Structure formats: structure tokens, C-alpha cells
């Protein structure tokens, strides 16, 4: 049995946690190790082939105090380096994992230090950017040339690196998520929200965005729907946004608009989305899961990663650009109840290609011919929209 280290974003973000779950479920005969806080045991309790490596455990903190010559980061890096070298390979799985931040050079150096270039390294489900410095692109191009396999989820990222030879393209991994057998259509709308100012490009937009989401929630209540204001990630400010918006709801509507916070309750959060009547999706994976579950989805795009994937998927429904949504009429969102579905059956089959090279490395038999069929990188399933 191979032992694989998972390199993922472990801040209790619903989309990223689903990436880990789908990866482990696909390879039940592989032993995965995930460096993460011990609270993740609640989130991934059903995964018998996953071991948590608790980098913030009591014994780790104790050793840090004893070895005072190391600061916390240095000691953690030593542990992660040892873990990576004890495994048969690394899978980095996630979405926006190559964005240019203020400390990108330190992060780049960290990757070179921690991960053994002699071991297989797979990148699955990512997009590249946004970035503004050419050096960021050049250094990652050098790094990517050393990796075993990279499968991007959008054509823009693929086109930046497609000449490397180890770069491929497939739709977002979450298109692979199973659709419940007994799908419900509850008389409520899920509105996934973010805190705009948590992102450099969306500063000073909190008040406008919160007020517009309040108007949309009220419009749905007036149409007879309940509303769930949903946080995907406390760490990134979603809960703060939910509370701020909820405080704006007029008292007469307050009992129909309820907060929902995802923390470690992965199955419950997915069920909430799957049983809704519609999803208003600021969060990227609220959009993807809504399509997977056959729901009308009104996307609120806060970055190009959303519009890039909408274009790749052939989505032709109504949506809003967060930066320009001040003029958005709430009634236009309500009207999307009847129009904004997307047939993702083709995309789901194509998304399985993310795992093609990892399947080969882990010895997984692939019997489904359609799943392994080649994708034309120029287009995805353009015929998916349903009116």
C-alpha cells in the first residue's frame, strides 16, 4: 500500500475539504496523510484511509518550547519535511493555490525546502493566478517543470503552461461529487457569502455587497422562500459577513432568514445545499455544487476564476460581477429560479481526468471508457445550459 502526503488548504473551507474527501474516497487502498489541526478528525471521520498529522498538537507545541533555538515555523517545517520524505509521493489538491500574495517568495522557498524533488508530485484541481509580477509566473514555471503532473481546472491556467508537457486540463474536481439519490427541492434559498474586504481587489466593497445581499434575501422572502445565509469558511471572514448581513434584515423578515456556519459538519453542509430550491453563489464551490445538484444557480463572480470556469462550462445564465452589483435588481435574481440550471453530466465525466496520471501511479483500474477519453483543451461541454 502506497503512502501519500496530501498538501491542501486546511482552514475549514468547505470546497477544499471536499477535495480531500473525494481524493481519499477514490483510492480506498491508498494510505493518505494530511498535515492539519486535530479538529479535522470530526470533518473526515468517515475516511478510514486518512491519517491526520496534527501539526498543532500539544506534544508539538511542547517540543517547540524545549527547542528554543527554533521558532514555530522552523520546527513545523522540519516535521513536514520529514513527513514528505517518508511518503511515496505528494498530491497537492485545491483550487486557488497559486495566487500571488505579499509573501509569495517565502512560500516558494518553503516548497523547495519541504518537498523532495525526487518523489512524485501531483497537482490536481488548481487554477493559476491572479498574479501581477512576471517573476511570479517565471518562478512557478520553473517549479512546475519539476512536477510529475499538473491538471488545471480552467483553460486560462492551462494555456499559460501547456507547452511544459506535464500540464493537462479538466473541469473542476467537485463536478465529480455524487448527486443524492433522493434529491429534495426545499422551499428555501441558500445564499453563500464572503467578506469582500478580505481580498485586496475587493476593498471598500463590504457595505455595498452586504446591503445588496440583504435586498436579495428580502426579495426571496417576499416570494415565499426561506433564506439560509451560508458561511463556507470562518477563517476567511464568511461568518463575519453572515452576521453583518443578518443584522441588516428588517425585523418583519428576520424569522425567515437564518445563518448557517460550516465548520467541521461537512455532510450536513452539503445536504443543506443539495436540498435547497436555489443557490445564490458568491463562493465558487457553491456554484459548482449547485450545478451538480441540478439547482438554479445565480453566481456572483468576485474573481476571474469564477468567470473563467463559467465560460469553460458553457454557462449562459444570468450572473453578477461583485464589483458592479450595486445596480443589480433583486428581482432579476429571483427570476433566475426558472432559468439558471446547467446540465453537468459531460463535465462530471471529463472531471475524472484530473486523476488520470495518479490512477496510473497508484495502480487504480479504470474501466469506464468515457471517463478516460481525451478532452479537447479548447472547449469543455458547451452544450450544458438548460433554459
Residue, then its C-alpha position, 0 to 999 in steps of 0.5 A: x500500500x502506497x503512502x501519500x502526503x496530501x498538501x491542501x488548504x486546511x482552514x475549514x473551507x468547505x470546497x477544499x475539504x471536499x477535495x480531500x474527501x473525494x481524493x481519499x474516497x477514490x483510492x480506498x487502498x491508498x494510505x493518505x496523510x494530511x498535515x492539519x489541526x486535530x479538529x479535522x478528525x470530526x470533518x473526515x471521520x468517515x475516511x478510514x484511509x486518512x491519517x491526520x498529522x496534527x501539526x498543532x498538537x500539544x506534544x508539538x507545541x511542547x517540543x517547540x518550547x524545549x527547542x528554543x533555538x527554533x521558532x514555530x515555523x522552523x520546527x513545523x517545517x522540519x516535521x513536514x519535511x520529514x513527513x514528505x520524505x517518508x511518503x511515496x509521493x505528494x498530491x497537492x489538491x485545491x483550487x486557488x493555490x497559486x495566487x500571488x500574495x505579499x509573501x509569495x517568495x517565502x512560500x516558494x522557498x518553503x516548497x523547495x525546502x519541504x518537498x523532495x524533488x525526487x518523489x512524485x508530485x501531483x497537482x490536481x484541481x488548481x487554477x493559476x493566478x491572479x498574479x501581477x509580477x512576471x517573476x511570479x509566473x517565471x518562478x512557478x514555471x520553473x517549479x512546475x517543470x519539476x512536477x510529475x503532473x499538473x491538471x488545471x481546472x480552467x483553460x486560462x491556467x492551462x494555456x499559460x503552461x501547456x507547452x511544459x508537457x506535464x500540464x493537462x486540463x479538466x473541469x473542476x474536481x467537485x463536478x465529480x461529487x455524487x448527486x443524492x439519490x433522493x434529491x429534495x427541492x426545499x422551499x428555501x434559498x441558500x445564499x453563500x457569502x464572503x467578506x469582500x474586504x478580505x481580498x485586496x481587489x475587493x476593498x471598500x466593497x463590504x457595505x455595498x455587497x452586504x446591503x445588496x445581499x440583504x435586498x436579495x434575501x428580502x426579495x426571496x422572502x417576499x416570494x415565499x422562500x426561506x433564506x439560509x445565509x451560508x458561511x463556507x469558511x470562518x477563517x476567511x471572514x464568511x461568518x463575519x459577513x453572515x452576521x453583518x448581513x443578518x443584522x441588516x434584515x428588517x425585523x418583519x423578515x428576520x424569522x425567515x432568514x437564518x445563518x448557517x456556519x460550516x465548520x467541521x459538519x461537512x455532510x450536513x453542509x452539503x445536504x443543506x445545499x443539495x436540498x435547497x430550491x436555489x443557490x445564490x453563489x458568491x463562493x465558487x464551490x457553491x456554484x459548482x455544487x449547485x450545478x451538480x445538484x441540478x439547482x438554479x444557480x445565480x453566481x456572483x463572480x468576485x474573481x476571474x476564476x469564477x468567470x473563467x470556469x463559467x465560460x469553460x462550462x458553457x454557462x449562459x445564465x444570468x450572473x453578477x460581477x461583485x464589483x458592479x452589483x450595486x445596480x443589480x435588481x433583486x428581482x432579476x435574481x429571483x427570476x433566475x429560479x426558472x432559468x439558471x440550471x446547467x446540465x453537468x453530466x459531460x463535465x462530471x465525466x471529463x472531471x475524472x481526468x484530473x486523476x488520470x496520471x495518479x490512477x496510473x501511479x497508484x495502480x487504480x483500474x479504470x474501466x469506464x471508457x468515457x471517463x478516460x477519453x481525451x478532452x479537447x483543451x479548447x472547449x469543455x461541454x458547451x452544450x450544458x445550459x438548460x433554459 
